[in-house]
């Protein structure tokens, strides 16, 4: 493959964006960012390397930062990134730019697209008509983004928004509490012991204890576990009991699991 795109995704938005770009570029592999260290070495010679990822409390997912810090980008001259987000663009792109610079790389092009939100701890799924509007806008924007990537265009940097700057201290405080925020997850008697929650967690933070999920204080707040649970057996504190769940309509739970766990078979799910 000439090109490779690494993505981080809880409920499918960023995987969908990565796939859409790959379809336009051709000859492009899409893999989860957890495989970055195994794939990119100082000898790698990809024509283009891309990153597609969400924004969590104005920043890049912590797991991505930890993974990128272990990689050298070698001879790849064109690195691009896309953030797919519902709220503020925050400082997420700056986080990635800084980490890539540390690892002897240079971020050449920066893009962003709006997608439906998935942070069920604070709000339920957007209305269907809003989601459909955002999907349509994303498809149009991806065509323009992909053309620029094909031409290896460079772009201006994406600067932090005013809101992100104003609330930076509170955002960092929340992020520093992420690991223990999983103590808010609860499991009810609808649990089918299917282990989907365990298998969709991007950082292996969930284990099964007596047939039910147990979180181990390394949460990224991606909400994959609660959003993908087929029985809606997982709740977050007392906030989510009546909230509609969300996942990207093009992405199946098996897509997420396959990328994370290398074709783990989950009976009853595709």
N, C-alpha and C positions, 0 to 999 in steps of 0.2 A: 504493500500500500504506500502511495506517495504521501498521504496525509493521515493525521490521527487527531481525533477529538476526545478529550477527557471531560467527563461530566460528573456533576454531583446532583442527585435528585432524590427527593423524598417521595413525592406523589406523581412524578412523571413529567412535569412541565419542562424541566431542563433536558431530560432525555428526549422528549419530543422535539425541542428546538435543535438539539445536537443532530438528531436524525434528519431533520429537514435541511439543515446546512449540508450534511454529508451527501444527501441525495442530489443537491445542486452541484457540489464540488466534484462528485464521482471519485472513485478510487480512494475512498476515505473510510477508515475504521473508527468506530465509536465504542469506547470502553469506559468503565467506571474509573474515577480518579484513584480509587484504592489500588488499582493495578499500575499506577504511574511509575513507581520505583522499579518494578520488574521490567518495564517497557522502555523507558528513556534512560540512556546512558551517555557518557561522554562521546561514545562512538556512533550514536544514533544519527541518521542522515535523512530524516523526514523533510519533505519540502515545506510542509506547513504543520504546525502544532497548534491546536485550539483548546480552549477551556470554556465550558459552558456551566454556569453555576448560579445559585440563588443568592439572595441577600437576607441575612439573619441579623436583626437588630442593627442594621446599617453596615454590617461587615460580612466578609467572606466566611463560609463555614470553617470552624476551627480545625476540623479534621483535614481539610484541604491544605491549610497552612502547614500543618505538621508533616504532611506527605511531601509537599513541594520542597520543603526545607532539606530533604534528603537526596535531591536530584540535581544533576548538572545537565544543562541543555545542549552542550556540545556545539556541533556545527550548524544546527538549525537556525536559519536566518530570519524566518518569518513566523512569529508567534502572535496569535490573535485570541481575543476573549469576548464572550457575550454573557451579560448578566440578564437573566429572565426573572423579573420581580413584579410584585403587586404594589408595594408601597414605595418608599424612598429608595433611590439608588445608593444612598449612603456613601460609605467610604470603601465599599467592597472591591471596586476595581483598583483603587489605590493599594489595597492590601495585596492583591495579586501582583501588581506591578512591582511592588517592593520586594516580594519574595522571589520573583523571577530575576530581578536585578542581582539579588544576593547569590543566585545560582548560575551566574555567568550567561544569563539570557537577556533578551530585550523584547518587551511587549510592543509590537508594531502597530496593532490596530485594536480599538476598543469599541464595543457596541453594547446596546441594551434594548430589550423588548419588554413590553408589558404582558403579564400573564395573570390569570386568576389567582387569588391568594389561597393559601392552604393552612394558615395558622389557626387551627380550630380552637386552640387555647384562648384565643381572643375574639374570634368571629366564625360564623358558619360559612359554608360554601356560597360563593356569589350566585345570584340568580342566573338561570340558564341563558337568558338573553344577553346578559353582560358577558358571560363566559364565551358565548358564540361570537360576540362582537370582538372580544380580545383575540380569539383564535384567528378570526379573519384578518385582523390588523397584523398579527404576528406573521401570517403567511405572506402577506404583501411585503412586510419589512424584511423578512428572511431572504427574499429574492434580491433585494438591494444589497443587503449585507453580504450575501454569497458572491455577488458580482465583484464587490470590492475585495473580498478575500481571494477570489480567482486571480484578480489583477495584482494581488499583493500590495494593495494600497495601504498607506499609513494614514492614521487618523489623529486628531487632537485627543488629548487625554480626557477622560470623563472625571470632572471635578466633583468633589462632595457637594451635596445640596446644603442649603442654609439650615434646614431643619436638622439634618444629620449633625452639623457642627454645634447647633444649640443644645442638642440632647446627647452629645457624645459621652459625657460622664455617666449618665444614667444608662446608656446603651452598654457601655463597658461593664458596668455593675451587673446588668442582667446577664451578659455573656459569661462573666465570671461565675455566675450562679447556675449556668446551664447544666453542669454535670449532675447537680443534685436536684434539678427540677424534675427529673424522672420520678422522684418520690411522690409526685402529684398524680401519676398514672394509677388507675384502679381497674381491677378486673371483676366483672359481674358473673352471674351464673349462666350467662349465654355462651361462655367460652366452650369451644369445640375441641380444644387441645390440638389444633391443626398445625401450630408452630409458624404460621405465616408471619406473625409479628416478629418472631426471632429471626426469620430468614430475610426480611426486608430491611432490617436495621443495618445501616451502612458502616457501623463501627463495632459490630458484635457486642452490643451493650445489653442484649437480652438473652437470658438462659431460661430453660424450663425447670420449674420446681414443683413437684407434685402435679405435673400436667398443666400448669399455668405459668404465664410469663413472669419473670422476675428481672427488674431493671438494676443495673450495677453501677450507677452513678458516673456514667460517661456519656450523657445524653447530648445530642447536637441540636435538639428541638426541631428536627425535620418533620416530625409528625407522621412518618411513614407507618409506624405500628398502629396508631389509632385510626388512620385514614384507610388503610388496606384491610383491616380486620373484617372478614366476611360476615361475622355475626354481630358486629358492633358491640363486642363484649368489653372493649376498652374505653374508659372514660378518663378525662383529665380533670382532677379535682371534682368540684360540683358544677362545672361550667358547661359541659358538652353534652349532657343527657339528651337535649332536644335539638342539637345542632346537626344540620345536614353535613354529611361527609363529602370529601372531594378527592378525585384523582383525574388525571388527564384522560379523556376518552379514547385516545389512540394507544394508550399504554396499558398493558395487562400486568397483573401482579407477577406473573411468570417472567416477564421481561426484566423486571427489577431483580428478582431472585436469581435468574440465570446469570446476569452480569456480576452480581455480588458473590454468588456461591458456586459459580461454574457448573450450571446445569443440575442443581439440586432438584429432585423431583418432589412436587407437592401434590399429592393425590387430590383430584377434584378441582384443580386449578390449572388454567392455561395462560 
